[in-house]
Amino acid sequence: MASQSTAQAARPAAELTDLELAQTLAERLAIKPADWHRLNRDRRVRAKEQLAAALVFLLKDNSEEALARVEQASGWLNRSLEAPPCPSHGDRKPKLAKND
């Protein structure tokens, strides 16, 4: 089965709704699992990802979620946010060397 974005990509942009365009952009800007370690701390990448998601929520008339995403994007850009720990590694504490 083709994904929604694949089906949308087969149509000219002029034929897509505003929501479909925003969803396609959000999918393109979302960090892929294979790129997570490389990009999860890139402030510009994270802000773009959040602003695209905000546009999707706004077009779905969900102002509260849109605003939350705009605030997240702002936090990435003004450096008030830090990247969370890697989901696959969690909060690992450094191992202490044993004194023999």
C-alpha positions in Angstrom: 0.0 0.0 0.0 1.4 3.4 -0.9 1.8 6.0 1.9 -0.2 9.2 1.9 2.8 11.3 1.0 3.7 9.0 -1.9 0.1 9.4 -3.3 0.3 13.1 -2.7 3.7 13.3 -4.5 2.2 11.8 -7.6 -0.2 14.8 -7.8 1.0 18.3 -8.8 1.3 20.6 -5.8 -1.4 22.9 -7.3 -3.9 20.0 -6.9 -3.1 19.4 -3.2 -5.0 21.0 -0.4 -3.2 23.4 2.0 -3.4 20.6 4.6 -1.9 18.0 2.3 0.9 20.4 1.4 1.6 21.0 5.1 1.5 17.3 5.9 3.9 16.6 3.1 6.3 19.3 4.4 6.0 18.0 8.0 6.8 14.5 6.8 9.9 15.7 4.8 11.2 17.8 7.8 10.6 15.1 10.5 13.8 13.5 11.7 14.0 9.9 10.4 15.0 7.2 12.8 18.2 6.6 10.9 19.2 10.2 11.3 18.1 10.6 15.0 21.6 10.5 16.5 23.0 12.9 13.9 20.3 15.5 14.0 18.5 15.4 17.3 20.5 18.2 18.7 20.5 20.4 15.6 18.4 23.4 16.6 17.5 24.5 13.1 16.4 21.0 12.1 14.3 20.7 15.3 12.7 24.1 14.9 11.8 23.4 11.2 10.3 20.1 12.3 8.2 21.8 15.0 7.0 24.7 12.8 5.9 22.4 10.1 3.9 20.4 12.7 2.4 23.6 14.0 1.2 24.5 10.5 -0.5 21.1 10.2 -2.3 21.6 13.6 -3.3 25.1 12.7 -4.8 24.0 9.4 -6.7 21.3 11.4 -8.1 24.1 13.6 -6.2 22.9 16.6 -4.7 26.2 17.8 -3.7 24.8 21.2 -1.4 22.2 19.7 -0.2 24.6 17.0 0.9 27.1 19.7 2.7 24.4 21.6 4.7 23.5 18.5 5.5 27.1 17.8 6.7 27.5 21.4 8.9 24.3 21.0 10.4 25.8 17.8 11.1 29.1 19.6 12.8 27.1 22.5 15.1 25.4 20.0 16.0 28.7 18.4 16.5 30.7 21.6 18.4 27.8 23.2 16.0 27.4 26.1 15.4 23.7 25.1 17.9 20.9 25.2 17.6 17.6 23.3 16.1 14.8 25.4 18.1 11.6 25.9 18.2 9.1 23.1 15.0 7.0 23.2 16.9 3.8 22.7 19.6 4.5 25.3 17.7 6.5 28.0 19.6 8.2 30.7 22.8 6.2 30.9 25.0 7.0 33.8 28.8 6.7 33.3 30.3 3.5 34.7 32.8 4.0 37.4 36.1 2.2 37.2 36.6 -0.5 39.9 39.6 0.0 42.1 41.3 -3.3 42.4 
